[in-house]
Amino acid sequence: MKRNTAFTLVELLAVVAIVVLVLGFIVPATTQTLGSFTLTREGQTIADQIILCRQMAMTRNRELELRLVQIPAASGKQGWAVQIWSTSETPEPETRLVRLPDNISLHSQLSPLLNHLNQGNAVFRPISTTSNLTYRALRFRPNGKPVEPLDEGNYLTLCLRHEEETTRPTNFFTIQINPITGTIKTWQP
């Protein structure tokens, strides 16, 4: 007598249901982890750009500024990029433009440093070759100290785009600039 060793339809449906249930738990956790990883990476990128601008100002013995550029994002909201510029009579970029992903934003309510920085307009290549984009400039003196008075509100907070409207995002990356020395500290939950 020959035995049938194939799976029955009920067994196959049970296995598929278990796989779907496991994926239902894994996908949201993976998505949140990837968002957290991106936020950490981009927060560290901005922190590194601030450190680099300060170091370049001290090394070259002249003022430099870090420009936080507001750029149009694919989602229709504003995105951000950073670039170091000279502060001579004809300002020129000193580094390449570093663009943040569209899912990362500077939280407007939790970034009072944006309100203390000088605002300007300039053409930023390769994003725009003809139209001026708005930027905020953080200047560093040759001794590494910030030019702007940063007594209060000396920090920037990055968050995921979908948490931008909340007053307390669950995941964030904060960069604080010491108003006296220009050094930075970072915080993250």
Residue, then its C-alpha position, 0 to 999 in steps of 0.5 A: m500500500k502506497r502512503n501519501t506524503a504530501f501536505t494537505l490544503v489545511e496544513l498549507l493554509a495554517v503555515v501561510a497564516i503563521v507566516v503572515l502573522v509573524l510578518g505582521f509583527i516584524v514589518p512595523a518593528t523593522t520600519q521603526t528601526l530603519g527610521s531610527f537608524t536614518l535619524t541617528r545617521e543624519g543627526q550625526t551628519i549635521a553634528d559632523q558638519i558643525i564640527l568641521c566648520r568650526q575646525m576649518a575656521m580655526t585651521r584657516n584662521r578666518e570666519l566660515e559659516l555653516r548654511l542650513v539650506q531650506i530646499p523643496a522636498a518631494s513631499g511638498k514640505q521643506g527639506w534641509a541641506v547643509q554646506i560650509w561657505s566662506t564669508s569673504e566679499t564673494p562667498e564661495p562654498e568650501t564643501r559639497l552640499v549635504r542633503l538630508p533625506d525627505n523623511i528627516s526634518l528640523h523640528s521648528q518648535l524644538s530648534p530655537l537656534l534657527n531663530h537666532l541665525n542670520q537668514g539669507n538667500a543664495v543659489f545652491r548647486p546642484i539643487s538650484t542653478t537659477s533660483n535663490l534658496t533660503y538659508r540660515a547661517l551659523r558663523f564661526r570665528p577663527n578662534g572656533k567660537p560662534v559669532e552669533p550670541l547663543d545664550e538661549g536656544n542654542y540647539l537644533t532638533l531633528c525628527l522624523r517627518h511624520e512626527e514634525e507636527t507633534t510637540r514631543p516626538t518619540n524619536f529625535f536627535t538634538i544638537q546643542i552648541n556651546p555658546i562660549t566654545g562652539t563645541i557641540k553635544t548630542w542627545q537622543p532617547 
